[in-house]
Amino acid sequence: MRNMILQNVSLSTNLKRLRADSGLSQSKVVAQMNLLGSPLDRPAYAKIELGKRNIKVTDLVALQQVYNVDFAEFFKGIKPHE
C-alpha cells in the first residue's frame, strides 16, 4: 500500500494515549479529521488504534493537527528494534 506507515504496538498505544489526553471520543477525532480532508471513518480509526490497520501518512498529519502535538508524540517509546 502506498503512503502507509506499518504499525507496531507502541504507535497504537500512543494514539490511544493522545486521544485520552485530548478528552475526545473516536467519533469526535474522526469528525475533526474529516474536516481536515481525511475520509477515515470511526470503525477504520478504531482498527488503527487496535493495531489491526495501518495508518496513512496523511491521516497521521491530520491527527497531528487534531491533537496539536509534535510528531514525536506519536513515536514516543518506540525502539529501533521493535
Buried (B, 14 or more C-beta within 10 A) or exposed (E): EEEBBEBEEBBBBBBBBBBEEBEBEBEBBBEBBEEBEBEBEBEBBBBBBEBEBBBBEBBBBBBBEBBEBEEEBBEBEBEEEE
